Amino acid sequence: MSWTGIIGEMIYIMNSNNKVTRFQAFFEKKSPKVRALAFQLLKSEEDAKDITQDIFVKLWENPDLWMNCEKARKHGIEFSS
């Protein structure tokens, strides 16, 4: 799972006409990997589910947190306004 790819997908989603549908598909595609990583770190399935949901809620509700991410720019992702 690449953060560069995730940020690029999020930019595409947030600039599309059907954000909700695209974000739902993105969640369904990426959440199992995020949950698996969280489980490896937390050793609790319930906590892994909770943190996974929290991550995706923050992505959806706070696009400014990642849309201007300097780290992403260092990996070649350019943001348009």
C-alpha positions as CSV (number, residue, x, y, z in Angstrom):
1,M,0.0,0.0,0.0
2,S,1.5,3.3,-1.1
3,W,0.7,6.6,0.5
4,T,1.4,8.2,-2.9
5,G,-1.2,6.1,-4.5
6,I,-3.7,6.7,-1.7
7,I,-3.3,10.5,-1.8
8,G,-3.6,10.4,-5.6
9,E,-6.8,8.4,-5.4
10,M,-8.2,10.8,-2.8
11,I,-7.5,13.8,-5.0
12,Y,-9.2,12.1,-7.9
13,I,-12.2,11.3,-5.7
14,M,-12.5,14.8,-4.2
15,N,-12.4,16.4,-7.6
16,S,-15.0,14.0,-9.1
17,N,-18.7,14.6,-9.5
18,N,-19.8,11.5,-7.5
19,K,-17.5,11.8,-4.5
20,V,-19.7,9.6,-2.2
21,T,-19.8,6.6,-4.5
22,R,-16.1,6.8,-5.4
23,F,-15.1,7.2,-1.7
24,Q,-17.2,4.2,-0.8
25,A,-15.5,2.1,-3.4
26,F,-12.1,3.4,-2.2
27,F,-13.0,2.5,1.3
28,E,-14.1,-1.0,0.3
29,K,-10.9,-1.5,-1.7
30,K,-8.4,-0.1,0.9
31,S,-9.9,-0.7,4.3
32,P,-9.0,-4.4,4.5
33,K,-5.3,-3.6,4.2
34,V,-5.5,-0.7,6.6
35,R,-7.4,-2.9,9.1
36,A,-4.8,-5.7,8.7
37,L,-2.0,-3.3,9.4
38,A,-3.8,-1.9,12.4
39,F,-4.4,-5.4,13.7
40,Q,-0.7,-6.3,13.4
41,L,0.1,-3.2,15.5
42,L,-2.8,-3.3,18.0
43,K,-3.4,-7.1,18.3
44,S,-7.1,-6.4,18.7
45,E,-9.7,-6.9,15.9
46,E,-12.1,-4.5,17.6
47,D,-9.5,-1.7,17.9
48,A,-8.3,-2.4,14.4
49,K,-11.8,-1.9,13.0
50,D,-12.3,1.3,15.1
51,I,-9.0,2.9,14.0
52,T,-9.7,1.9,10.4
53,Q,-13.0,3.6,10.5
54,D,-11.5,6.7,12.2
55,I,-8.8,7.0,9.5
56,F,-11.4,6.9,6.7
57,V,-13.7,9.3,8.4
58,K,-10.8,11.8,8.9
59,L,-9.9,11.4,5.2
60,W,-13.4,12.2,4.2
61,E,-14.2,15.0,6.7
62,N,-10.8,16.8,6.5
63,P,-9.4,16.9,2.9
64,D,-7.3,19.9,3.8
65,L,-5.2,17.6,6.1
66,W,-3.9,15.7,3.2
67,M,-4.6,17.8,0.1
68,N,-1.6,20.1,0.9
69,C,0.7,17.4,2.2
70,E,4.3,18.4,1.6
71,K,5.5,14.8,2.0
72,A,3.3,13.8,-0.9
73,R,4.9,16.5,-3.1
74,K,8.3,15.0,-2.3
75,H,7.0,11.8,-3.9
76,G,6.0,13.5,-7.1
77,I,2.3,14.2,-6.4
78,E,1.2,17.7,-7.4
79,F,-2.0,19.2,-6.1
80,S,-4.2,21.5,-8.1
81,S,-6.4,24.1,-6.5
